[in-house]
Amino acid sequence: MKTYLDCIPCLIRQGLDSARAVTDDPAVHERVLREVCRAAVKMDMRQSAPVMAQHIHRLVRDLSGVVDPYRQIKERFTQLALGVYPYLESCVAEAADAMKTAVQLAIAGNVIDLGVNGSLDDAQVHRAIDRALTVPLRGYLPSFTEAVSGAESILYLADNAGEIVFDRLLIEQVGPAKVTLAVRGAPVINDATADDARAAGLNECVEIIDNGSDAPGTILGDCSDAFRRHFDQADLIIAKGQGNYETLSEVEADIFFVLMAKCPIIARDLGCEVGDFILSGSACAATAGRQDSRARI
Amino acid sequence: MKTYLDCIPCLIRQGLDSARAVTDDPAVHERVLREVCRAAVKMDMRQSAPVMAQHIHRLVRDLSGVVDPYRQIKERFTQLALGVYPYLESCVAEAADAMKTAVQLAIAGNVIDLGVNGSLDDAQVHRAIDRALTVPLRGYLPSFTEAVSGAESILYLADNAGEIVFDRLLIEQVGPAKVTLAVRGAPVINDATADDARAAGLNECVEIIDNGSDAPGTILGDCSDAFRRHFDQADLIIAKGQGNYETLSEVEADIFFVLMAKCPIIARDLGCEVGDFILSGSACAATAGRQDSRARI
């Protein structure tokens, strides 16, 4: 997905918010803001927004001197998610359609927003989970199930720390033996790295690789050769979250995107409403499932 | 009021919105967006946000070739306001405190937002007016009334077209004979110019001057010498709307600001909440009224 004009003020706002989340130094806030504006003057709008976001968060880290600014938030969300994991497992165990519930819960993990202070308690998280299970899933589940059954190797592209605990439910349904979990190559915002995946215990059930990149998405040209080989050789890709959608929506590969549409620009690109839960197959993935699942969104 | 860091993404968003309101040409939208970002890289944050807004709207006019992009919207709002004027007069006539009601209605004129399509009908406008009369007025009205009584010459700084029809109620209460109405020197957004003031019939009751500037506020250094003389010689200034507050809040003069706080940054600067109706005297104006009205907000 290209960068739309509407993304620019939003990215500039995100740059300022991130700088403030990382340091109290107003000089750093102003420097980040001006540098992001400078980058916006000449940015290539054919590239996806996460290319700019990668630049922004490198700036925030460089100017603040903090390598992993969201480490504590990531740790808190991981512990919170591990705490509710038995409840999540019981939801899937009791579900009429375990695969559908696992997809919904994987998206629920993307919805729960700890905020900066991470003050949600278990009861609030349980309520958010229960609500997520009532949101209709936009997409054609049988295509996804068929594509998963037919694939011998699946590359699961993770999104955020904590959220990957929720992803584990979907990985268990898909079949962990054929799944490789790919995380970011270095910290960026609260995206999951290999450390975060291990802290969440995902190494107990799947092989974990990193993509060699510090972008909040999967910019293939910025990823390592080793990751690219995995990407090219996998029978199926499951891509989680908006950042992976933005960076891979135009890549020719068998990909299913699993996300909540959180922003109006991405919702428009997907042809859905903000807040919709999406299971969208790319044209290639749809062919693999012999059904144009995207057309159903 | 200086430009806060939070103003920058907002100004960039406003630039894009304005470009879209004026032309359907996406090349102009992108050019405006990038030029505003370029200006933000080096802007002097000690200046007020309307300095940047002036630059943005000059860009929009230059690149679109449209001299008065909001002319039709201004004309529609003027006609709509003139249509409800008899109702507004009856509200003041029946009010327990005519001055208070006139201030509230002057602010109501700033609140009613026609949007781009200007599709509000009379019933909706009446409801908006009735609601405005229930909003508490933050500020010390007796200081204002006393300052008005003591002044022989009052300079009333207008804000938007259409809104000035509502301002007429307050001008009538203050005493039109001692009021000069100042409008913008050239079109900028939907701010009132001399043409708009005449179309609203304000020339029937007050002398109208323009400030010689195309800024959406009153940047004294950018105003004409003739306007500056009026400004310096007036016993009291009544400044309407956010743009006049942003540009004059630190100027040493006897000024009362009359506005609704529409943005969180201005609300914080005023020490109030977004949506509050404000009648705020500057320190000098408060002294004139022998009461620190600002401290009461």
Interface residues (C-beta under 8 A of the other chain):
Chain A: L5 D6 I8 P9 C10 I12 R13 L16 P26 H29 E30 L33 R34 C37 R38 A40 V41 K42 M45
Chain B: L5 D6 I8 P9 C10 I12 R13 L16 P26 H29 E30 L33 R34 C37 R38 A40 V41 K42 M45
